[in-house]
Amino acid sequence: MRYRLLLPLLAGPALGFGQSTGTVGNNYTDVLDKGNSIVAFSPPDDGVQGSPLLLRAWTPAAVLLHGNTVPKLVPVKYDVVRQQLRVRRAQGDSVVVPLSQLQEFALTPGPAARRFVPLGAPGMPDAFAEVLSPGPHLQLLKLWDKAVEQAPTSTSSYAAPTSVSTYADRPKYYLRGPQGPAVEVRPKRASLQAALATYPAAQQALKARQGSLSTEAELRDAVAALDSLVQ
């Protein structure tokens, strides 16, 4: 069976981004009144600098719950470390919407929505990943993650060496095709070729493809170019 992502969320006006089809402003509390409890923000991790959030500020989003066909327009904060989507209520407090209730969501601060869907990769916990390449056959997904690492507080050779704990971005990339679940890939030609083993036409086209493949943008462009060769 061919696996297709829910593409309508990418076409903003079709589901009412900025229109009246979503639930907006003080009328969006129905997205929260399904057994979700008001939960205070967790205190910052002791001694860790930075933030576990994808974006620090409250960000407008279209949240599509299971069983719904129209997204709810709400301000959110996405904690990529704890994999929590926090929704701000009109009262000024917020709740954590369980991932099990989410079908997908899209951050919509500008003209281009950033869409997040369930990852569904073997061995991975419940997590949502950003759709970088939304082809009908091949999709490139980005799992945002952060790890606590030690960073030097000074590069001066005169100061005693000290370090501080800080959040460091450690994203992972996954390729999803019509056959099987998402598999991890890296921005390397050999990694993408291995992930395309069940799609020989796309794999051969990648081998013949000119140019480097060592960045996220190049990986995204390669997946988009190969999409039509996967059936």
N, CA, C and O of each residue as an XYZ file, in Angstrom:
924
protein
N       0.856     -1.194      0.000
C       0.000      0.000      0.000
C       0.883      1.232      0.000
O       1.868      1.275      0.737
N       0.570      2.208     -0.782
C       1.368      3.412     -0.865
C       1.020      4.327      0.294
O      -0.150      4.627      0.530
N       2.039      4.771      1.015
C       1.846      5.645      2.170
C       1.919      7.095      1.704
O       2.905      7.513      1.095
N       0.881      7.846      1.991
C       0.874      9.256      1.605
C       0.678     10.125      2.841
O      -0.148      9.818      3.700
N       1.430     11.193      2.924
C       1.252     12.137      4.000
C      -0.011     12.957      3.755
O      -0.542     12.982      2.645
N      -0.485     13.628      4.805
C      -1.686     14.436      4.684
C      -1.310     15.778      4.072
O      -1.117     16.756      4.794
N      -1.205     15.832      2.757
C      -0.704     17.005      2.057
C      -1.571     18.246      2.196
O      -1.032     19.343      2.044
N      -2.877     18.166      2.472
C      -3.668     19.386      2.540
C      -3.139     20.419      3.523
O      -3.335     21.615      3.309
N      -2.480     20.001      4.586
C      -1.983     20.991      5.538
C      -0.920     21.870      4.926
O      -0.694     22.982      5.403
N      -0.248     21.395      3.863
C       0.773     22.208      3.230
C       0.158     23.291      2.358
O       0.816     24.282      2.041
N      -1.066     23.116      1.979
C      -1.711     24.063      1.084
C      -2.597     24.995      1.876
O      -3.805     25.050      1.648
N      -2.015     25.722      2.799
C      -2.676     26.574      3.760
C      -4.131     26.910      3.516
O      -4.973     26.506      4.317
N      -4.479     27.629      2.452
C      -5.864     28.057      2.294
C      -6.861     26.923      2.231
O      -8.031     27.127      2.558
N      -6.442     25.724      1.821
C      -7.396     24.621      1.700
C      -7.993     24.258      3.042
O      -9.139     23.812      3.112
N      -7.217     24.447      4.127
C      -7.740     24.157      5.453
C      -7.959     25.433      6.250
O      -8.250     25.377      7.445
N      -7.825     26.561      5.610
C      -8.245     27.780      6.271
C      -7.177     28.474      7.069
O      -7.528     29.150      8.036
N      -5.893     28.369      6.750
C      -4.899     29.158      7.449
C      -5.229     30.629      7.222
O      -5.285     31.098      6.085
N      -5.445     31.344      8.312
C      -5.759     32.751      8.187
C      -7.197     33.014      7.789
O      -7.577     34.164      7.569
N      -8.019     31.944      7.689
C      -9.413     32.116      7.360
C     -10.261     31.748      8.570
O      -9.741     31.570      9.671
N     -11.560     31.637      8.363
C     -12.464     31.417      9.481
C     -12.784     29.954      9.696
O     -13.628     29.639     10.536
N     -12.138     29.034      8.963
C     -12.472     27.621      9.101
C     -11.855     27.011     10.346
O     -12.372     26.019     10.861
N     -10.762     27.577     10.846
C     -10.146     27.079     12.066
C     -10.789     27.718     13.273
O     -11.586     28.645     13.135
N     -10.451     27.231     14.467
C     -10.955     27.809     15.697
C      -9.922     28.797     16.201
O      -8.780     28.423     16.463
N     -10.308     30.045     16.339
C      -9.336     31.112     16.572
C      -9.636     31.827     17.872
O     -10.766     31.816     18.361
N      -8.590     32.460     18.435
C      -8.741     33.361     19.565
C      -9.300     32.685     20.792
O      -8.893     31.577     21.142
N     -10.249     33.362     21.456
C     -10.768     32.865     22.727
C     -11.704     31.677     22.566
O     -12.182     31.136     23.563
N     -11.977     31.258     21.329
C     -12.921     30.162     21.117
C     -12.242     28.828     20.887
O     -12.892     27.878     20.451
N     -10.946     28.732     21.168
C     -10.272     27.493     20.822
C     -10.136     26.541     21.996
O      -9.413     25.549     21.893
N     -10.805     26.810     23.106
C     -10.607     25.951     24.273
C     -11.126     24.538     24.069
O     -10.806     23.650     24.859
N     -11.930     24.305     23.014
C     -12.403     22.942     22.793
C     -11.257     22.009     22.441
O     -11.386     20.797     22.616
N     -10.135     22.535     21.948
C      -8.991     21.685     21.649
C      -8.344     21.174     22.929
O      -7.566     20.220     22.908
N      -8.677     21.824     24.050
C      -8.061     21.467     25.324
C      -8.996     20.695     26.233
O      -8.538     19.989     27.132
N     -10.284     20.813     26.020
C     -11.251     20.263     26.962
C     -11.574     18.811     26.662
O     -12.742     18.440     26.541
N     -10.549     17.999     26.541
C     -10.741     16.569     26.275
C      -9.929     15.752     27.268
O      -9.252     14.788     26.909
N     -10.016     16.165     28.525
C      -9.310     15.434     29.562
C      -7.891     15.914     29.811
O      -7.194     15.356     30.658
N      -7.445     16.947     29.084
C      -6.107     17.467     29.306
C      -6.100     18.367     30.533
O      -7.002     19.181     30.726
N      -5.087     18.213     31.344
C      -4.971     19.002     32.558
C      -4.027     20.166     32.341
O      -3.080     20.087     31.559
N      -4.306     21.251     33.052
C      -3.402     22.389     33.016
C      -2.122     21.978     33.733
O      -2.160     21.537     34.881
N      -0.994     22.125     33.053
C       0.288     21.676     33.590
C       1.243     22.851     33.582
O       1.409     23.513     32.558
N       1.863     23.111     34.701
C       2.832     24.202     34.765
C       4.077     23.830     33.982
O       4.398     22.652     33.826
N       4.775     24.847     33.491
C       6.023     24.589     32.789
C       7.002     23.902     33.718
O       7.097     24.238     34.899
N       7.729     22.937     33.176
C       8.771     22.294     33.966
C       9.868     23.312     34.246
O      10.175     24.129     33.378
N      10.467     23.284     35.430
C      11.571     24.218     35.679
C      12.735     23.923     34.752
O      12.922     22.778     34.340
N      13.523     24.941     34.417
C      14.681     24.705     33.548
C      15.588     23.637     34.125
O      15.763     23.554     35.341
N      16.160     22.828     33.266
C      17.089     21.819     33.745
C      18.216     22.499     34.507
O      18.848     23.427     34.003
N      18.457     22.039     35.701
C      19.413     22.684     36.595
C      20.798     22.752     35.956
O      21.381     21.726     35.606
N      21.311     23.957     35.810
C      22.665     24.136     35.314
C      22.814     24.016     33.812
O      23.939     24.058     33.315
N      21.716     23.865     33.059
C      21.811     23.719     31.603
C      21.389     25.029     30.941
O      20.290     25.532     31.175
N      22.268     25.565     30.123
C      21.949     26.784     29.401
C      21.231     26.468     28.098
O      21.341     25.366     27.561
N      20.493     27.455     27.602
C      19.732     27.245     26.378
C      18.320     26.802     26.683
O      17.852     26.928     27.814
N      17.645     26.287     25.683
C      16.244     25.927     25.825
C      15.956     24.607     25.134
O      16.523     24.327     24.077
N      15.076     23.785     25.719
C      14.664     22.544     25.040
C      13.617     22.785     23.964
O      13.212     21.848     23.276
N      13.172     24.039     23.808
C      12.111     24.365     22.864
C      12.667     24.551     21.461
O      13.794     25.013     21.286
N      11.868     24.190     20.464
C      12.246     24.445     19.081
C      12.300     25.941     18.836
O      13.267     26.445     18.264
N      11.276     26.650     19.262
C      11.218     28.113     19.187
C      10.821     28.628     20.565
O       9.882     28.116     21.175
N      11.526     29.628     21.052
C      11.278     30.105     22.417
C       9.933     30.814     22.560
O       9.272     30.693     23.592
N       9.530     31.545     21.534
C       8.301     32.338     21.636
C       7.075     31.504     21.299
O       7.170     30.504     20.587
N       5.926     31.921     21.815
C       4.677     31.310     21.402
C       4.509     31.523     19.908
O       4.637     32.645     19.416
N       4.222     30.449     19.187
C       4.194     30.476     17.737
C       2.819     30.054     17.231
O       2.301     29.032     17.681
N       2.211     30.798     16.314
C       0.915     30.363     15.769
C       1.052     29.028     15.060
O       2.030     28.780     14.355
N       0.060     28.177     15.257
C       0.116     26.834     14.680
C      -1.281     26.361     14.332
O      -2.276     26.825     14.889
N      -1.328     25.426     13.397
C      -2.558     24.728     13.049
C      -2.413     23.300     13.552
O      -1.582     22.542     13.052
N      -3.219     22.935     14.538
C      -3.115     21.635     15.204
C      -4.288     20.763     14.777
O      -5.448     21.112     14.993
N      -3.972     19.627     14.171
C      -5.011     18.701     13.717
C      -5.044     17.492     14.641
O      -4.079     16.731     14.719
N      -6.160     17.324     15.339
C      -6.336     16.207     16.258
C      -6.915     15.009     15.532
O      -7.559     15.151     14.492
N      -6.681     13.828     16.087
C      -7.294     12.624     15.532
C      -8.814     12.765     15.567
O      -9.390     13.221     16.555
N      -9.434     12.372     14.489
C     -10.879     12.459     14.418
C     -11.387     13.768     13.855
O     -12.586     13.911     13.612
N     -10.486     14.743     13.638
C     -10.890     16.037     13.095
C     -10.433     16.158     11.645
O      -9.485     15.496     11.223
N     -11.107     16.999     10.903
C     -10.702     17.279      9.524
C     -10.269     18.721      9.341
O      -9.697     19.076      8.310
N     -10.538     19.554     10.337
C     -10.164     20.967     10.284
C      -9.212     21.259     11.435
O      -9.527     20.916     12.575
N      -8.059     21.881     11.185
C      -7.118     22.168     12.266
C      -7.610     23.286     13.162
O      -8.398     24.133     12.741
N      -7.142     23.284     14.395
C      -7.409     24.347     15.342
C      -6.226     25.314     15.304
O      -5.074     24.881     15.343
N      -6.493     26.601     15.229
C      -5.445     27.602     15.163
C      -5.150     28.094     16.572
O      -5.982     28.754     17.194
N      -3.963     27.770     17.070
C      -3.605     28.038     18.460
C      -2.140     28.437     18.547
O      -1.362     28.103     17.654
N      -1.738     29.158     19.620
C      -0.315     29.408     19.860
C       0.301     28.207     20.587
O      -0.298     27.668     21.518
N       1.483     27.797     20.163
C       2.108     26.615     20.756
C       3.580     26.874     21.052
O       4.192     27.806     20.531
N       4.120     26.016     21.905
C       5.559     25.870     22.088
C       5.857     24.376     22.007
O       5.174     23.561     22.626
N       6.888     24.028     21.233
C       7.210     22.628     20.996
C       8.514     22.292     21.695
O       9.579     22.788     21.329
N       8.414     21.436     22.715
C       9.580     20.963     23.466
C      10.111     19.717     22.765
O       9.509     18.648     22.860
N      11.234     19.850     22.063
C      11.751     18.730     21.272
C      12.512     17.732     22.131
O      12.723     16.594     21.710
N      12.927     18.132     23.321
C      13.629     17.208     24.216
C      12.633     16.250     24.855
O      12.857     15.040     24.885
N      11.543     16.791     25.361
C      10.523     15.967     26.031
C       9.421     15.526     25.073
O       8.522     14.781     25.463
N       9.485     15.985     23.813
C       8.454     15.685     22.814
C       7.074     16.028     23.366
O       6.198     15.172     23.491
N       6.910     17.321     23.696
C       5.644     17.822     24.200
C       5.214     19.031     23.372
O       6.021     19.909     23.064
N       3.939     19.060     23.021
C       3.375     20.222     22.364
C       2.508     20.950     23.380
O       1.474     20.445     23.816
N       2.949     22.137     23.743
C       2.234     22.916     24.756
C       1.390     23.976     24.053
O       1.890     24.732     23.220
N       0.116     24.019     24.399
C      -0.838     24.941     23.780
C      -1.248     25.989     24.806
O      -1.637     25.662     25.928
N      -1.156     27.255     24.403
C      -1.551     28.338     25.320
C      -3.053     28.542     25.272
O      -3.661     28.585     24.203
N      -3.626     28.664     26.435
C      -5.063     28.904     26.526
C      -5.334     30.399     26.543
O      -4.439     31.205     26.794
N      -6.597     30.760     26.269
C      -6.979     32.169     26.260
C      -6.780     32.800     27.632
O      -6.568     34.008     27.738
N      -6.848     31.971     28.698
C      -6.686     32.484     30.052
C      -5.237     32.864     30.352
O      -4.961     33.503     31.368
N      -4.301     32.470     29.464
C      -2.907     32.810     29.693
C      -2.082     31.651     30.189
O      -0.853     31.704     30.130
N      -2.740     30.569     30.694
C      -1.998     29.385     31.096
C      -1.886     28.459     29.886
O      -2.238     28.849     28.773
N      -1.405     27.256     30.096
C      -1.225     26.355     28.953
C      -1.375     24.913     29.396
O      -1.322     24.598     30.585
N      -1.565     24.039     28.408
C      -1.664     22.610     28.663
C      -0.741     21.890     27.696
O      -0.361     22.430     26.657
N      -0.387     20.666     28.052
C       0.353     19.782     27.159
C      -0.645     18.849     26.503
O      -1.344     18.101     27.186
N      -0.717     18.891     25.175
C      -1.607     17.998     24.438
C      -0.858     16.694     24.185
O       0.183     16.720     23.530
N      -1.347     15.549     24.680
C      -0.658     14.276     24.461
C      -0.437     13.990     22.983
O      -1.306     14.265     22.155
N       0.724     13.437     22.655
C       1.026     13.120     21.271
C       0.011     12.144     20.683
O      -0.235     12.145     19.476
N      -0.576     11.312     21.541
C      -1.544     10.335     21.048
C      -2.796     11.000     20.479
O      -3.527     10.381     19.706
N      -3.049     12.259     20.856
C      -4.212     12.981     20.341
C      -3.916     13.690     19.031
O      -4.836     14.109     18.328
N      -2.619     13.827     18.695
C      -2.226     14.642     17.549
C      -2.146     13.815     16.276
O      -1.519     12.757     16.245
N      -2.789     14.311     15.229
C      -2.623     13.732     13.904
C      -1.421     14.378     13.215
O      -0.607     13.688     12.601
N      -1.316     15.684     13.316
C      -0.168     16.448     12.847
C      -0.370     17.894     13.259
O      -1.445     18.270     13.726
N       0.674     18.712     13.083
C       0.532     20.139     13.339
C       1.491     20.889     12.432
O       2.476     20.333     11.944
N       1.187     22.158     12.216
C       2.017     22.989     11.351
C       2.241     24.330     12.025
O       1.289     24.985     12.451
N       3.496     24.737     12.120
C       3.824     26.064     12.618
C       3.616     27.046     11.478
O       4.123     26.844     10.374
N       2.868     28.114     11.748
C       2.449     29.013     10.660
C       2.786     30.470     10.953
O       1.913     31.328     10.820
N       4.037     30.785     11.352
C       4.352     32.189     11.642
C       4.521     33.034     10.392
O       4.503     34.261     10.483
N       4.686     32.420      9.228
C       4.904     33.158      7.988
C       4.150     32.508      6.844
O       3.260     31.689      7.076
N       4.489     32.858      5.615
C       3.769     32.315      4.461
C       3.992     30.826      4.232
O       3.144     30.163      3.635
N       5.119     30.290      4.697
C       5.423     28.868      4.494
C       5.254     28.116      5.812
O       6.007     28.338      6.761
N       4.271     27.233      5.864
C       4.037     26.456      7.078
C       5.123     25.408      7.256
O       5.611     24.835      6.282
N       5.502     25.159      8.517
C       6.441     24.086      8.854
C       5.617     22.948      9.443
O       5.092     23.054     10.551
N       5.512     21.862      8.688
C       4.594     20.787      9.024
C       5.306     19.658      9.747
O       6.411     19.270      9.368
N       4.668     19.125     10.799
C       5.213     18.052     11.614
C       4.234     16.885     11.635
O       3.032     17.063     11.831
N       4.782     15.675     11.428
C       3.964     14.468     11.368
C       4.598     13.397     12.260
O       5.779     13.505     12.590
N       3.847     12.373     12.655
C       4.436     11.291     13.446
C       5.577     10.630     12.686
O       5.466     10.368     11.488
N       6.673     10.363     13.388
C       7.847      9.788     12.737
C       7.621      8.324     12.378
O       7.798      7.933     11.225
N       7.234      7.522     13.347
C       6.936      6.122     13.069
C       8.121      5.315     12.591
O       7.970      4.456     11.721
N       9.302      5.570     13.141
C      10.495      4.813     12.757
C      10.737      3.700     13.767
O      10.494      3.890     14.958
N      11.220      2.519     13.305
C      11.454      1.404     14.225
C      12.442      1.783     15.326
O      13.472      2.408     15.072
N      12.107      1.394     16.542
C      13.001      1.643     17.661
C      12.968      3.053     18.198
O      13.648      3.344     19.182
N      12.202      3.943     17.588
C      12.118      5.318     18.048
C      10.905      5.505     18.943
O       9.860      4.903     18.695
N      11.022      6.327     19.977
C       9.837      6.633     20.789
C       8.863      7.483     19.991
O       9.175      7.944     18.893
N       7.683      7.682     20.556
C       6.713      8.562     19.910
C       7.337      9.935     19.721
O       7.772     10.563     20.687
N       7.382     10.394     18.498
C       8.002     11.678     18.204
C       7.414     12.219     16.919
O       6.914     11.463     16.086
N       7.478     13.541     16.759
C       7.026     14.191     15.550
C       8.235     14.757     14.810
O       9.181     15.242     15.431
N       8.196     14.693     13.488
C       9.304     15.145     12.664
C       8.800     16.148     11.638
O       7.660     16.077     11.179
N       9.679     17.087     11.289
C       9.321     18.109     10.315
C       9.459     17.558      8.896
O      10.436     16.878      8.583
N       8.484     17.852      8.045
C       8.514     17.399      6.659
C       9.364     18.379      5.845
O       8.967     19.526      5.636
N      10.529     17.925      5.389
C      11.401     18.772      4.577
C      11.106     18.633      3.093
O      11.166     19.613      2.351
N      10.787     17.417      2.657
C      10.457     17.166      1.261
C       9.170     16.350      1.230
O       9.191     15.165      1.564
N       8.044     16.959      0.833
C       6.739     16.310      0.956
C       6.265     15.609     -0.297
O       5.081     15.678     -0.626
N       7.161     14.934     -1.010
C       6.754     14.274     -2.240
C       5.690     13.220     -2.015
O       5.555     12.704     -0.906
N       4.930     12.892     -3.053
C       3.887     11.869     -2.913
C       4.440     10.457     -2.752
O       3.710      9.561     -2.329
N       5.713     10.236     -3.079
C       6.299      8.899     -2.976
C       7.420      8.833     -1.940
O       7.479      7.895     -1.145
N       8.303      9.823     -1.949
C       9.392      9.897     -0.982
C       9.236     11.150     -0.136
O       8.975     12.236     -0.654
N       9.398     10.987      1.162
C       9.379     12.132      2.064
C      10.660     12.142      2.899
O      11.085     11.112      3.421
N      11.260     13.314      3.013
C      12.401     13.488      3.902
C      11.899     14.168      5.162
O      11.307     15.245      5.107
N      12.144     13.524      6.304
C      11.685     14.031      7.593
C      12.875     14.409      8.454
O      13.923     13.765      8.401
N      12.708     15.453      9.243
C      13.763     15.917     10.149
C      13.273     15.819     11.583
O      12.328     16.503     11.975
N      13.919     14.967     12.358
C      13.606     14.850     13.778
C      14.478     15.833     14.543
O      15.687     15.642     14.669
N      13.853     16.878     15.049
C      14.587     17.846     15.851
C      14.868     17.244     17.220
O      13.974     16.684     17.854
N      16.083     17.358     17.664
C      16.446     16.855     18.983
C      17.580     17.710     19.523
O      18.304     18.361     18.770
N      17.717     17.695     20.825
C      18.794     18.431     21.477
C      19.412     17.547     22.544
O      18.716     16.800     23.231
N      20.719     17.642     22.673
C      21.443     16.876     23.679
C      22.178     17.846     24.596
O      22.614     18.915     24.169
N      22.307     17.462     25.847
C      23.059     18.286     26.800
C      24.538     17.973     26.638
O      24.967     16.831     26.799
N      25.302     18.992     26.321
C      26.735     18.822     26.117
C      27.503     19.843     26.942
O      26.954     20.838     27.416
N      28.783     19.564     27.097
C      29.663     20.477     27.820
C      30.346     21.404     26.824
O      30.966     20.945     25.864
N      30.233     22.698     27.051
C      30.858     23.689     26.183
C      31.794     24.557     27.010
O      31.465     24.896     28.147
N      32.955     24.926     26.468
C      33.876     25.783     27.220
C      33.287     27.165     27.420
O      32.612     27.696     26.538
N      33.543     27.740     28.569
C      33.044     29.083     28.866
C      33.999     30.153     28.378
O      33.612     31.317     28.269
N      35.249     29.784     28.078
C      36.220     30.757     27.593
C      37.242     30.051     26.724
O      37.621     28.909     26.983
N      37.681     30.752     25.689
C      38.720     30.200     24.810
C      40.084     30.824     25.101
O      41.059     30.571     24.394
N      40.135     31.625     26.132
C      41.391     32.289     26.476
C      42.377     31.287     27.061
O      42.012     30.457     27.894
N      43.608     31.369     26.626
C      44.646     30.471     27.163
C      45.094     30.882     28.543
O      45.813     30.142     29.215
N      44.666     32.080     28.981
C      45.080     32.577     30.296
C      44.097     32.193     31.399
O      44.436     32.234     32.582
N      42.893     31.825     31.011
C      41.880     31.489     32.008
C      41.897     29.996     32.300
O      42.197     29.176     31.433
N      41.574     29.671     33.525
C      41.479     28.260     33.900
C      40.361     27.608     33.093
O      39.294     28.204     32.946
N      40.573     26.404     32.567
C      39.541     25.749     31.736
C      38.284     25.451     32.547
O      38.336     24.787     33.582
N      37.181     25.945     32.067
C      35.883     25.674     32.682
C      34.900     25.351     31.573
O      35.138     25.671     30.409
N      33.805     24.724     31.935
C      32.792     24.376     30.950
C      31.416     24.557     31.552
O      31.266     24.661     32.770
N      30.415     24.593     30.695
C      29.039     24.758     31.119
C      28.178     23.784     30.324
O      28.468     23.493     29.163
N      27.132     23.289     30.945
C      26.199     22.406     30.254
C      25.255     23.240     29.397
O      24.714     24.242     29.864
N      25.059     22.837     28.165
C      24.198     23.585     27.259
C      23.483     22.641     26.309
O      23.970     21.548     26.022
N      22.331     23.066     25.825
C      21.601     22.281     24.831
C      22.255     22.477     23.465
O      22.505     23.608     23.048
N      22.528     21.386     22.779
C      23.100     21.433     21.431
C      22.160     20.706     20.485
O      21.670     19.620     20.793
N      21.914     21.316     19.327
C      21.043     20.700     18.329
C      21.671     19.424     17.791
O      22.840     19.415     17.406
N      20.898     18.353     17.766
C      21.346     17.072     17.229
C      20.223     16.470     16.380
O      19.653     15.442     16.745
N      19.908     17.103     15.259
C      18.808     16.594     14.434
C      19.185     15.296     13.730
O      20.360     15.010     13.499
N      18.163     14.524     13.399
C      18.333     13.304     12.613
C      17.371     13.362     11.438
O      16.320     14.000     11.513
N      17.738     12.688     10.348
C      16.943     12.715      9.132
C      16.447     11.303      8.823
O      17.142     10.315      9.059
N      15.226     11.236      8.288
C      14.615      9.953      7.973
C      13.977     10.028      6.588
O      13.397     11.042      6.198
N      14.104      8.928      5.869
C      13.497      8.804      4.549
C      12.309      7.858      4.657
O      12.426      6.741      5.160
N      11.173      8.326      4.177
C       9.965      7.495      4.185
C       9.507      7.287      2.748
O       9.340      8.244      1.992
N       9.308      6.032      2.384
C       8.826      5.694      1.051
C       7.569      4.854      1.134
O       7.074      4.592      2.230
N       7.040      4.422     -0.010
C       5.799      3.640     -0.010
C       5.963      2.230      0.534
O       4.968      1.573      0.840
N       7.207      1.746      0.661
C       7.438      0.395      1.160
C       8.174      0.461      2.498
O       9.348      0.828      2.550
N       7.485      0.108      3.565
C       8.132      0.037      4.870
C       8.128      1.359      5.612
O       7.689      2.382      5.085
N       8.629      1.327      6.857
C       8.641      2.524      7.707
C       9.804      3.449      7.346
O      10.618      3.141      6.475
N       9.861      4.582      8.033
C      10.939      5.536      7.815
C      12.269      4.948      8.286
O      12.330      4.252      9.299
N      13.331      5.241      7.535
C      14.674      4.769      7.897
C      15.588      5.983      8.002
O      15.435      6.959      7.268
N      16.529      5.907      8.914
C      17.421      7.044      9.136
C      18.410      7.188      7.981
O      18.939      6.199      7.474
N      18.647      8.422      7.579
C      19.644      8.733      6.558
C      20.487      9.903      7.054
O      20.076     10.659      7.935
N      21.664     10.032      6.473
C      22.542     11.166      6.769
C      22.793     11.944      5.484
O      22.609     11.405      4.393
N      23.201     13.178      5.594
C      23.536     13.952      4.390
C      24.818     13.444      3.735
O      25.810     14.165      3.639
N      24.779     12.207      3.293
C      25.884     11.574      2.600
C      25.315     10.715      1.476
O      24.278     10.074      1.641
N      25.992     10.705      0.340
C      25.498      9.954     -0.812
C      25.343      8.464     -0.491
O      24.332      7.856     -0.841
N      26.346      7.877      0.177
C      26.294      6.451      0.480
C      25.116      6.116      1.390
O      24.491      5.067      1.239
N      24.813      7.001      2.332
C      23.702      6.757      3.249
C      22.372      6.773      2.510
O      21.527      5.908      2.739
N      22.177      7.751      1.623
C      20.926      7.817      0.873
C      20.810      6.653     -0.098
O      19.720      6.112     -0.286
N      21.917      6.260     -0.715
C      21.881      5.110     -1.622
C      21.452      3.849     -0.891
O      20.670      3.058     -1.418
N      21.957      3.659      0.317
C      21.576      2.478      1.094
C      20.091      2.512      1.440
O      19.426      1.476      1.418
N      19.568      3.687      1.758
C      18.155      3.811      2.123
C      17.241      3.574      0.927
O      16.067      3.250      1.101
N      17.772      3.734     -0.298
C      16.987      3.546     -1.514
C      17.134      2.140     -2.092
O      16.815      1.911     -3.258
N      17.613      1.206     -1.285
C      17.895     -0.145     -1.792
C      16.666     -0.814     -2.399
O      16.800     -1.604     -3.333
N      15.474     -0.514     -1.890
C      14.256     -1.147     -2.414
C      13.652     -0.375     -3.577
O      12.594     -0.742     -4.087
N      14.316      0.687     -3.993
C      13.845      1.498     -5.116
C      14.993      1.629     -6.121
O      15.640      2.675     -6.180
N      15.252      0.583     -6.910
C      16.450      0.539     -7.765
C      16.541      1.676     -8.772
O      17.639      2.163     -9.039
N      15.422      2.114     -9.339
C      15.482      3.200    -10.320
C      15.975      4.485     -9.672
O      16.800      5.197    -10.243
N      15.471      4.778     -8.486
C      15.918      5.973     -7.772
C      17.364      5.827     -7.328
O      18.128      6.791     -7.365
N      17.740      4.631     -6.912
C      19.119      4.403     -6.471
C      20.101      4.609     -7.617
O      21.151      5.222     -7.427
N      19.775      4.106     -8.801
C      20.647      4.283     -9.964
C      20.723      5.755    -10.374
O      21.791      6.242    -10.748
N      19.608      6.454    -10.305
C      19.601      7.875    -10.649
C      20.459      8.670     -9.669
O      21.120      9.631    -10.062
N      20.453      8.281     -8.408
C      21.291      8.969     -7.423
C      22.766      8.746     -7.723
O      23.571      9.668     -7.597
N      23.128      7.524     -8.119
C      24.522      7.247     -8.440
C      25.000      8.108     -9.607
O      26.161      8.512     -9.656
N      24.097      8.382    -10.540
C      24.464      9.184    -11.710
C      24.314     10.682    -11.473
O      24.719     11.486    -12.313
N      23.743     11.055    -10.353
C      23.478     12.471    -10.068
C      24.780     13.213     -9.792
O      25.620     12.740     -9.027
N      24.942     14.359    -10.408
C      26.141     15.165    -10.223
C      26.014     16.045     -8.977
O      24.921     16.276     -8.460
N      27.164     16.525     -8.518
C      27.164     17.432     -7.380
C      27.367     16.730     -6.061
O      27.281     15.505     -5.969
N      27.638     17.525     -5.037
C      27.893     16.975     -3.704
C      26.580     16.688     -2.984
O      25.511     17.150     -3.385
N      26.692     15.925     -1.926
C      25.541     15.628     -1.080
C      26.054     15.548      0.351
O      26.304     14.464      0.878
N      26.206     16.710      0.966
C      26.799     16.756      2.299
C      26.092     17.727      3.237
O      26.529     17.923      4.371
N      25.004     18.335      2.774
C      24.261     19.266      3.612
C      22.790     18.887      3.628
O      22.329     18.095      2.806
N      22.062     19.463      4.574
C      20.620     19.216      4.641
C      19.926     19.651      3.361
O      19.066     18.934      2.849
N      20.289     20.819      2.838
C      19.648     21.324      1.621
C      19.909     20.396      0.438
O      19.010     20.156     -0.367
N      21.129     19.874      0.324
C      21.447     18.974     -0.782
C      20.726     17.640     -0.630
O      20.297     17.053     -1.623
N      20.590     17.157      0.601
C      19.832     15.928      0.843
C      18.368     16.129      0.486
O      17.759     15.270     -0.150
N      17.808     17.245      0.886
C      16.404     17.548      0.566
C      16.194     17.630     -0.937
O      15.228     17.076     -1.461
N      17.092     18.320     -1.635
C      16.936     18.472     -3.084
C      17.062     17.128     -3.802
O      16.358     16.877     -4.781
N      17.953     16.268     -3.318
C      18.122     14.964     -3.934
C      16.865     14.112     -3.761
O      16.425     13.462     -4.709
N      16.290     14.110     -2.574
C      15.076     13.329     -2.330
C      13.937     13.846     -3.211
O      13.187     13.059     -3.789
N      13.812     15.166     -3.309
C      12.762     15.739     -4.151
C      12.937     15.361     -5.614
O      11.954     15.097     -6.307
N      14.186     15.332     -6.097
C      14.455     15.003     -7.492
C      14.195     13.534     -7.791
O      13.847     13.189     -8.921
N      14.355     12.668     -6.807
C      14.185     11.234     -7.008
C      12.764     10.753     -6.791
O      12.448      9.601     -7.091
N      11.912     11.607     -6.281
C      10.560     11.194     -5.892
C       9.796     10.533     -7.043
O       9.143      9.508     -6.845
N       9.877     11.111     -8.237
C       9.081     10.594     -9.360
C       9.545      9.229     -9.836
O       8.843      8.578    -10.611
N      10.727      8.775     -9.384
C      11.256      7.479     -9.802
C      10.850      6.353     -8.865
O      11.187      5.190     -9.089
N      10.129      6.709     -7.822
C       9.688      5.706     -6.851
C       8.207      5.440     -7.072
O       7.400      6.368     -7.120
N       7.856      4.157     -7.207
C       6.465      3.761     -7.422
C       5.989      2.845     -6.302
O       4.839      2.406     -6.310
